[in-house]
Amino acid sequence: MWDLIILEIIITLLLLVVLFRPYIRGFWPIDGIVFLPLFCLIMCLGIFAAYGFRPECIPLLFFNAVLCICHIPAAFSLMRQLKNDSFKDRNIIITLVGIIFLAGSMWAAFRFLPAVPDDISMEGITQVSLKDDSGEYFLRIYNPPEQQAAEKQPIILFVPPVAGPVSSPDRMCRNLAADGFVVLTFSRKGLDAPAVGPGGSRGYSSIFRYMRIFWTYGRGFESVWANSSAISLEEERVRDIRFLLSYIRQNAGKSGSPLVLGDPGTIIAVGHFMGGAAITQLASEPGFKQAFPEVIGFVGIESPLASSVVLEEVPVYHTDDGDTALWAGLLVKWKNFSARLKPGKIAGTEIKSFPQIPGLYIVSDKISDVSFRDNRYASIVKLLHGSGAPAMLAAVLGAGLLDYAGMSSIYPVMNVLFGETDSYEPPDFYPDTAAALIINFSSMAMVMRNSGAYVYWDDPSILIRENIPGDIYLETGGTWNLMDTGYILDP
């Protein structure tokens, strides 16, 4: 990331020239300095255009914008060839305040630099572009190694986070493909941020949309407005999944198709955040199992159901019996109107239907915290124990809310905003562990499907006994209910 560091250093030095101009006589005759804030603002916007969403650079962008606005009068005076020496009268306190703000902005930019670049390679990936009523889809298909290509392989439909890094989902898809799965993932233009297009090109969204989505990730079970946004994203992902399941059904295993190596009768759906919640919704719909019998299991990664949230009822006011005064009626109408305008409060969660196919819920280790278990993860706990098929919950010890998607390494500042602690594990540790859990669960789901019934495993902890690099917290539910809840260490 040295190129990003160099850009930030250049911006800092140029802004220092602007701030110190009144006190260095050599800078006085250089009239072009008034345009440096605009030049720095363009460079800062270029960081977002070239590197995507960089939340640690937002304070620097804001400082540049304010400084640019302050220099508009001087820039107009210079263009009109008028005298331009008002900078000499600048109060030293204003300069000191500017230096303090610049220092704080640069501290954030340097302190929260990404630990690894957010790059992906298109090598070995088949790309397909499709259009639907919902928009344009860019599909990426990862095939298993050549030695496994002789037989049809199970398909994993991988639904990425709506916003976030692209490198971690790419790494997970490659890990799954290396183990013998045909993996289909995608980006939807206009929804995903970024949308990875043909040749690896990226279509970024506005800074404000990124901020809204990340706010939705963190506050979707605390704020009614964030919950409403999360529900909207879940609905969009439901449309995506239905469309892609139909695409797989039409193309898997057929000669000349990008999915020629895929087994049309074996699909495991995997999703992050709202994508995982959307998969859970579909798996819980009456008739889904019969409509899509090829979907033999699903995995939701950090994906509690925003749509399960129940809001407190809005109070309705009435006039007292016998009170017919005009002012009393108007007062009641005003109270009812005001009550409808106020944002409601979250009262709890309600699950109306439960999955009828095997499911795995991968969550952060905050599941062991009662405040998280009873709020953010309440829907997952209810789904786990009410499922009509084998269900399992797994948490890698030390994993935070953002770790499985790789956000804590690409956006380190998000750890501070989400109240997370910095991880001591390598950047790819949690995505790799999640991929290993998916592989083991998928193998179990295929065995259950081939047995013709949901057999009662003597030891469901087999999920974490093969190729899992960390300590796992495990719970089982649904038709299993065989293992005591607890920590299973050193599998």
C-alpha positions as CSV (number, residue, x, y, z in Angstrom):
1,M,0.0,0.0,0.0
2,W,3.0,2.3,-0.5
3,D,1.3,4.1,-3.4
4,L,-1.6,5.1,-1.1
5,I,0.8,6.2,1.6
6,I,2.8,8.4,-0.9
7,L,-0.5,10.0,-2.1
8,E,-1.5,10.8,1.5
9,I,2.0,12.3,2.2
10,I,1.8,14.5,-0.9
11,I,-1.6,15.8,0.1
12,T,-0.4,16.6,3.6
13,L,2.7,18.5,2.4
14,L,0.6,20.6,-0.1
15,L,-2.0,21.4,2.6
16,L,0.8,22.5,5.0
17,V,2.0,24.9,2.3
18,V,-1.5,26.4,2.2
19,L,-1.6,26.7,6.0
20,F,1.9,28.1,6.5
21,R,1.8,30.6,3.5
22,P,1.2,33.6,5.7
23,Y,4.3,33.0,7.7
24,I,6.8,32.1,4.9
25,R,7.7,35.1,2.7
26,G,8.9,32.9,-0.1
27,F,5.3,31.6,-0.6
28,W,3.7,35.1,-0.8
29,P,4.3,35.8,-4.5
30,I,3.1,32.3,-5.6
31,D,-0.5,33.1,-6.4
32,G,-1.3,29.5,-7.5
33,I,-1.2,28.3,-3.9
34,V,-4.9,29.3,-3.6
35,F,-5.7,26.4,-6.0
36,L,-3.8,23.8,-3.9
37,P,-6.9,23.0,-1.7
38,L,-8.9,22.2,-4.9
39,F,-6.0,20.2,-6.3
40,C,-5.8,18.2,-3.0
41,L,-9.5,17.7,-3.0
42,I,-9.3,16.2,-6.5
43,M,-6.4,13.9,-5.3
44,C,-8.4,12.9,-2.3
45,L,-11.5,12.0,-4.4
46,G,-9.1,10.1,-6.6
47,I,-8.1,7.9,-3.7
48,F,-11.8,6.8,-3.4
49,A,-12.0,6.3,-7.2
50,A,-8.8,4.2,-7.3
51,Y,-9.0,2.3,-4.0
52,G,-12.7,2.2,-3.4
53,F,-14.3,3.1,-0.1
54,R,-11.6,4.3,2.3
55,P,-13.4,5.3,5.5
56,E,-10.2,6.4,7.2
57,C,-9.8,9.1,4.6
58,I,-13.2,10.7,5.1
59,P,-11.9,13.2,7.7
60,L,-9.2,14.2,5.3
61,L,-11.8,14.6,2.5
62,F,-13.9,16.7,4.7
63,F,-11.0,18.9,5.8
64,N,-10.0,19.4,2.1
65,A,-13.6,20.4,1.2
66,V,-13.8,23.0,4.0
67,L,-10.4,24.4,3.0
68,C,-11.4,24.5,-0.6
69,I,-14.6,26.5,0.2
70,C,-12.6,29.0,2.3
71,H,-10.3,29.7,-0.6
72,I,-13.1,30.3,-3.2
73,P,-13.1,34.1,-2.8
74,A,-9.3,34.2,-3.2
75,A,-9.5,32.0,-6.3
76,F,-12.1,34.3,-7.9
77,S,-10.0,37.4,-7.1
78,L,-6.9,35.8,-8.7
79,M,-8.9,34.8,-11.9
80,R,-10.1,38.4,-12.1
81,Q,-6.5,39.6,-11.7
82,L,-7.4,41.5,-8.5
83,K,-5.1,42.0,-5.5
84,N,-4.9,38.8,-3.5
85,D,-3.1,39.2,-0.2
86,S,-5.8,38.7,2.3
87,F,-4.0,35.5,3.5
88,K,-1.5,37.8,5.3
89,D,-4.2,38.9,7.7
90,R,-5.1,35.3,8.8
91,N,-5.3,34.9,12.5
92,I,-2.7,32.5,13.9
93,I,-5.4,30.8,15.9
94,I,-7.2,29.8,12.7
95,T,-3.9,28.4,11.4
96,L,-3.4,26.4,14.6
97,V,-6.9,25.0,14.4
98,G,-6.3,24.0,10.8
99,I,-3.0,22.3,11.7
100,I,-4.8,20.4,14.5
101,F,-7.5,19.2,12.2
102,L,-5.0,18.3,9.5
103,A,-3.0,16.3,12.0
104,G,-6.0,14.5,13.2
105,S,-7.1,13.7,9.7
106,M,-3.7,12.4,8.7
107,W,-3.4,10.4,11.9
108,A,-6.7,8.5,11.0
109,A,-5.5,8.0,7.4
110,F,-2.2,6.5,8.4
111,R,-3.3,4.7,11.6
112,F,-6.0,2.8,9.8
113,L,-4.3,1.9,6.5
114,P,-5.5,-1.5,5.2
115,A,-3.4,-4.4,6.3
116,V,-3.6,-6.0,2.9
117,P,-4.6,-4.8,-0.6
118,D,-8.1,-5.5,-1.7
119,D,-7.1,-7.2,-5.0
120,I,-8.5,-10.2,-6.9
121,S,-7.2,-12.0,-9.9
122,M,-9.5,-13.2,-12.8
123,E,-7.1,-16.1,-13.6
124,G,-9.0,-19.4,-13.7
125,I,-12.4,-17.6,-13.4
126,T,-15.2,-17.9,-15.9
127,Q,-17.1,-14.6,-16.2
128,V,-20.7,-14.3,-17.4
129,S,-22.9,-11.2,-17.8
130,L,-26.7,-11.5,-17.5
131,K,-29.6,-9.1,-17.4
132,D,-32.8,-9.4,-15.5
133,D,-35.6,-7.1,-14.4
134,S,-33.6,-6.5,-11.2
135,G,-30.6,-5.3,-13.1
136,E,-27.3,-6.5,-14.6
137,Y,-25.5,-9.4,-13.1
138,F,-21.7,-10.1,-13.3
139,L,-21.2,-13.8,-12.6
140,R,-17.9,-15.4,-11.6
141,I,-17.6,-19.1,-11.7
142,Y,-14.8,-21.0,-10.0
143,N,-14.2,-24.5,-11.2
144,P,-12.5,-27.3,-9.3
145,P,-9.0,-28.6,-10.2
146,E,-8.7,-30.5,-13.5
147,Q,-8.3,-33.9,-11.9
148,Q,-11.8,-33.6,-10.4
149,A,-13.4,-32.4,-13.6
150,A,-14.3,-35.9,-14.9
151,E,-17.4,-36.0,-12.7
152,K,-20.1,-33.6,-12.0
153,Q,-19.3,-31.6,-8.8
154,P,-21.7,-30.1,-6.2
155,I,-22.4,-26.4,-6.7
156,I,-22.1,-23.6,-4.1
157,L,-24.1,-20.5,-4.8
158,F,-22.0,-17.9,-2.9
159,V,-23.8,-14.6,-2.1
160,P,-21.3,-11.9,-1.1
161,P,-21.8,-9.0,1.2
162,V,-23.7,-6.1,-0.4
163,A,-20.8,-3.8,0.4
164,G,-17.3,-4.6,1.5
165,P,-14.0,-6.1,0.3
166,V,-13.9,-8.3,-2.7
167,S,-10.6,-10.1,-1.9
168,S,-11.9,-12.1,1.1
169,P,-15.0,-13.5,-0.7
170,D,-12.7,-14.3,-3.7
171,R,-10.4,-16.2,-1.4
172,M,-13.2,-18.2,0.1
173,C,-14.6,-19.1,-3.3
174,R,-11.1,-20.3,-4.4
175,N,-10.8,-22.4,-1.2
176,L,-14.2,-24.0,-1.9
177,A,-13.3,-24.7,-5.5
178,A,-10.0,-26.2,-4.5
179,D,-11.9,-28.7,-2.4
180,G,-14.0,-29.9,-5.4
181,F,-17.0,-27.5,-5.6
182,V,-18.2,-25.5,-8.5
183,V,-18.6,-22.1,-7.0
184,L,-20.9,-19.4,-8.5
185,T,-20.7,-15.9,-7.0
186,F,-21.8,-12.6,-8.5
187,S,-22.1,-8.8,-8.3
188,R,-25.2,-6.9,-9.3
189,K,-24.7,-3.5,-10.9
190,G,-26.3,-0.7,-8.9
191,L,-26.7,-2.8,-5.7
192,D,-23.3,-4.3,-4.8
193,A,-20.5,-2.0,-3.8
194,P,-18.3,-2.5,-5.5
195,A,-19.7,-4.5,-8.4
196,V,-16.9,-6.6,-9.9
197,G,-17.5,-6.4,-13.7
198,P,-15.8,-7.9,-16.8
199,G,-12.1,-8.3,-16.5
200,G,-12.2,-7.4,-12.8
201,S,-13.3,-3.8,-13.3
202,R,-15.1,-2.3,-10.4
203,G,-18.2,-0.1,-10.2
204,Y,-18.1,1.8,-6.9
205,S,-21.0,3.5,-5.2
206,S,-21.1,6.9,-3.4
207,I,-19.4,7.4,-0.1
208,F,-22.8,8.0,1.5
209,R,-24.2,4.7,0.3
210,Y,-21.2,2.8,1.7
211,M,-21.7,4.6,5.0
212,R,-25.4,3.8,5.0
213,I,-24.8,0.1,4.3
214,F,-22.1,-0.3,7.0
215,W,-24.4,1.5,9.4
216,T,-27.0,-1.0,8.5
217,Y,-24.6,-3.9,9.2
218,G,-23.9,-2.6,12.7
219,R,-27.2,-1.0,13.8
220,G,-29.8,-3.2,12.0
221,F,-31.0,-4.6,15.3
222,E,-30.8,-1.4,17.4
223,S,-32.2,1.3,15.1
224,V,-35.5,1.2,13.4
225,W,-34.2,3.1,10.4
226,A,-31.2,0.8,10.0
227,N,-33.5,-2.2,10.4
228,S,-35.7,-0.9,7.6
229,S,-32.7,-0.5,5.3
230,A,-31.5,-4.0,6.2
231,I,-34.9,-5.5,5.3
232,S,-34.8,-3.7,2.0
233,L,-31.4,-5.2,1.2
234,E,-32.6,-8.7,2.3
235,E,-35.5,-8.4,-0.2
236,E,-33.1,-7.4,-3.0
237,R,-30.9,-10.5,-2.1
238,V,-34.0,-12.7,-2.2
239,R,-34.6,-11.6,-5.8
240,D,-31.0,-12.3,-6.7
241,I,-31.0,-15.8,-5.2
242,R,-34.2,-16.8,-7.0
243,F,-32.9,-15.5,-10.3
244,L,-29.5,-17.3,-9.9
245,L,-31.1,-20.6,-8.7
246,S,-33.2,-20.5,-11.9
247,Y,-30.0,-19.8,-13.9
248,I,-28.2,-22.8,-12.3
249,R,-31.2,-25.1,-13.0
250,Q,-31.2,-24.1,-16.6
251,N,-27.4,-24.4,-17.2
252,A,-25.8,-26.8,-14.7
253,G,-24.3,-29.9,-16.2
254,K,-25.1,-28.9,-19.8
255,S,-22.5,-29.0,-22.6
256,G,-21.2,-25.6,-23.6
257,S,-22.5,-24.0,-20.4
258,P,-20.1,-22.2,-17.9
259,L,-21.6,-24.6,-15.3
260,V,-20.9,-27.7,-17.3
261,L,-19.0,-29.3,-14.4
262,G,-21.7,-28.6,-11.9
263,D,-24.2,-31.2,-10.6
264,P,-27.7,-29.8,-11.2
265,G,-29.0,-31.9,-8.4
266,T,-26.7,-30.7,-5.6
267,I,-26.6,-27.0,-4.5
268,I,-25.5,-25.5,-1.2
269,A,-26.4,-21.8,-0.8
270,V,-24.0,-19.6,1.2
271,G,-24.4,-16.0,2.0
272,H,-22.9,-13.1,4.0
273,F,-24.9,-10.7,6.1
274,M,-28.2,-9.8,4.2
275,G,-27.4,-12.5,1.7
276,G,-27.3,-15.2,4.3
277,A,-30.5,-13.8,5.8
278,A,-32.2,-13.9,2.4
279,I,-31.2,-17.6,2.0
280,T,-32.6,-18.4,5.4
281,Q,-35.8,-16.7,4.5
282,L,-36.1,-18.7,1.3
283,A,-35.3,-22.0,3.1
284,S,-38.1,-21.2,5.6
285,E,-40.7,-20.5,3.0
286,P,-43.5,-23.1,2.7
287,G,-42.9,-25.0,-0.5
288,F,-39.3,-24.0,-1.1
289,K,-38.0,-27.4,-0.4
290,Q,-40.4,-28.9,-2.9
291,A,-39.8,-26.2,-5.5
292,F,-36.0,-26.4,-5.2
293,P,-35.1,-30.0,-4.1
294,E,-31.6,-29.5,-5.5
295,V,-30.8,-27.1,-2.6
296,I,-29.7,-29.5,0.0
297,G,-28.4,-27.1,2.6
298,F,-27.6,-23.5,3.4
299,V,-25.0,-21.5,5.3
300,G,-25.6,-18.0,6.7
301,I,-22.4,-16.1,7.7
302,E,-23.1,-13.4,10.3
303,S,-26.6,-13.1,9.0
304,P,-29.4,-12.6,11.6
305,L,-32.8,-11.9,10.1
306,A,-33.6,-8.2,10.0
307,S,-37.1,-9.1,8.8
308,S,-37.8,-10.9,12.1
309,V,-37.7,-7.7,14.1
310,V,-41.0,-6.8,15.8
311,L,-41.7,-3.1,16.5
312,E,-43.6,-1.7,19.5
313,E,-47.2,-0.8,18.6
314,V,-47.8,2.9,17.9
315,P,-50.1,4.3,20.7
316,V,-53.5,5.5,19.7
317,Y,-55.0,8.3,21.8
318,H,-58.8,8.9,22.3
319,T,-60.8,11.7,23.9
320,D,-62.1,11.1,27.4
321,D,-65.7,9.9,27.6
322,G,-68.1,12.8,27.4
323,D,-65.4,15.3,26.5
324,T,-66.8,17.0,23.3
325,A,-64.7,20.2,23.4
326,L,-63.1,21.2,20.1
327,W,-59.7,21.7,21.6
328,A,-59.7,18.2,23.1
329,G,-60.4,16.6,19.7
330,L,-57.6,18.6,18.1
331,L,-55.2,17.7,20.8
332,V,-55.9,14.0,20.4
333,K,-55.4,14.3,16.6
334,W,-52.1,16.0,17.2
335,K,-50.9,13.3,19.6
336,N,-51.8,10.6,17.2
337,F,-50.1,12.4,14.3
338,S,-47.0,13.0,16.4
339,A,-46.9,9.3,17.5
340,R,-46.9,8.2,13.9
341,L,-44.0,10.5,13.1
342,K,-41.7,9.2,15.9
343,P,-39.4,6.3,15.0
344,G,-40.7,3.2,16.6
345,K,-38.8,1.0,19.0
346,I,-37.6,-2.5,18.5
347,A,-39.6,-4.8,20.8
348,G,-38.0,-8.2,19.9
349,T,-38.0,-10.8,17.2
350,E,-40.6,-13.2,15.9
351,I,-40.0,-16.2,13.6
352,K,-43.1,-17.2,11.7
353,S,-41.6,-20.2,9.7
354,F,-38.5,-22.3,10.1
355,P,-36.1,-23.8,7.6
356,Q,-36.9,-27.3,6.3
357,I,-33.4,-28.1,5.0
358,P,-30.1,-28.4,6.9
359,G,-28.5,-25.1,7.9
360,L,-25.3,-23.8,9.4
361,Y,-25.1,-20.4,11.0
362,I,-21.6,-19.0,11.3
363,V,-21.4,-16.1,13.8
364,S,-19.0,-14.0,15.8
365,D,-17.9,-15.2,19.2
366,K,-20.1,-12.5,20.7
367,I,-22.8,-15.1,20.6
368,S,-21.6,-16.1,24.1
369,D,-22.4,-12.6,25.3
370,V,-26.0,-12.5,26.6
371,S,-26.6,-9.0,25.4
372,F,-25.8,-10.0,21.8
373,R,-27.5,-13.4,22.0
374,D,-30.8,-11.9,23.2
375,N,-30.7,-9.0,20.7
376,R,-28.6,-9.2,17.5
377,Y,-28.6,-13.1,17.4
378,A,-32.0,-13.7,18.9
379,S,-33.4,-14.7,15.5
380,I,-30.6,-17.1,14.8
381,V,-31.0,-18.8,18.2
382,K,-34.7,-19.2,17.5
383,L,-34.1,-20.6,14.0
384,L,-31.4,-22.9,15.4
385,H,-33.7,-24.6,17.9
386,G,-36.9,-24.4,15.9
387,S,-35.6,-25.7,12.6
388,G,-37.4,-28.6,11.0
389,A,-34.1,-30.0,9.8
390,P,-30.6,-30.5,11.3
391,A,-29.2,-27.1,12.2
392,M,-25.9,-26.0,13.6
393,L,-24.3,-22.8,14.9
394,A,-20.5,-22.3,14.9
395,A,-18.4,-19.4,16.1
396,V,-14.7,-19.2,15.7
397,L,-13.3,-18.0,19.0
398,G,-12.0,-14.4,18.6
399,A,-14.0,-13.6,15.5
400,G,-15.7,-10.2,15.4
401,L,-18.7,-9.1,13.4
402,L,-16.6,-8.1,10.4
403,D,-13.9,-10.7,10.4
404,Y,-15.4,-13.4,8.2
405,A,-15.9,-10.9,5.4
406,G,-12.4,-9.6,5.8
407,M,-13.5,-6.1,6.6
408,S,-11.4,-5.7,9.7
409,S,-8.2,-6.1,7.6
410,I,-9.3,-4.0,4.6
411,Y,-11.2,-1.3,6.7
412,P,-9.4,-1.3,10.1
413,V,-11.2,1.8,11.2
414,M,-14.5,-0.1,11.2
415,N,-13.2,-2.1,14.2
416,V,-13.3,1.2,16.2
417,L,-16.7,2.2,14.8
418,F,-18.1,-1.2,15.6
419,G,-16.5,-1.5,19.0
420,E,-14.3,-4.4,18.0
421,T,-10.8,-5.2,19.1
422,D,-7.9,-5.7,16.6
423,S,-7.4,-9.3,15.7
424,Y,-4.1,-11.0,16.4
425,E,-4.8,-13.5,13.7
426,P,-3.5,-13.2,10.1
427,P,-6.0,-11.3,7.8
428,D,-7.1,-14.5,6.0
429,F,-7.6,-16.6,9.1
430,Y,-11.3,-16.1,9.7
431,P,-12.4,-16.3,6.0
432,D,-10.3,-19.5,5.6
433,T,-11.8,-21.0,8.7
434,A,-15.4,-20.1,7.5
435,A,-14.6,-21.8,4.2
436,A,-13.4,-24.9,6.0
437,L,-16.6,-25.0,8.0
438,I,-18.7,-24.7,4.8
439,I,-16.8,-27.5,3.2
440,N,-17.3,-29.9,6.1
441,F,-21.0,-28.9,6.5
442,S,-21.6,-29.4,2.8
443,S,-20.1,-32.9,3.0
444,M,-22.4,-33.7,5.9
445,A,-25.4,-32.3,3.9
446,M,-24.6,-34.5,1.0
447,V,-24.3,-37.6,3.2
448,M,-27.7,-36.8,4.7
449,R,-29.3,-36.2,1.3
450,N,-27.9,-39.5,0.0
451,S,-29.2,-41.4,3.0
452,G,-32.7,-40.5,2.0
453,A,-33.5,-39.0,5.5
454,Y,-32.1,-36.7,8.1
455,V,-30.1,-39.2,10.0
456,Y,-29.2,-38.6,13.6
457,W,-25.5,-38.4,13.6
458,D,-23.8,-39.9,16.7
459,D,-21.4,-37.0,16.8
460,P,-22.2,-33.8,14.8
461,S,-19.0,-32.2,16.0
462,I,-17.4,-33.9,12.9
463,L,-18.1,-30.5,11.5
464,I,-15.0,-29.1,13.2
465,R,-12.7,-32.1,13.3
466,E,-11.3,-31.9,9.8
467,N,-9.1,-29.1,8.6
468,I,-10.3,-26.4,11.0
469,P,-7.4,-24.2,12.1
470,G,-9.0,-22.6,15.2
471,D,-11.0,-23.2,18.3
472,I,-14.8,-23.4,17.7
473,Y,-17.9,-22.8,19.8
474,L,-20.6,-25.1,18.6
475,E,-24.3,-25.6,19.2
476,T,-26.7,-27.9,17.4
477,G,-30.4,-27.7,17.0
478,G,-33.3,-28.7,14.9
479,T,-33.6,-32.5,14.6
480,W,-30.2,-33.1,16.1
481,N,-30.2,-31.7,19.6
482,L,-27.6,-34.3,20.6
483,M,-24.7,-32.2,21.9
484,D,-24.5,-30.2,25.0
485,T,-23.8,-26.5,24.3
486,G,-20.2,-25.7,25.1
487,Y,-16.7,-24.9,23.9
488,I,-15.0,-27.6,21.9
489,L,-11.3,-26.7,22.0
490,D,-8.4,-27.9,19.9
491,P,-10.4,-30.0,17.4
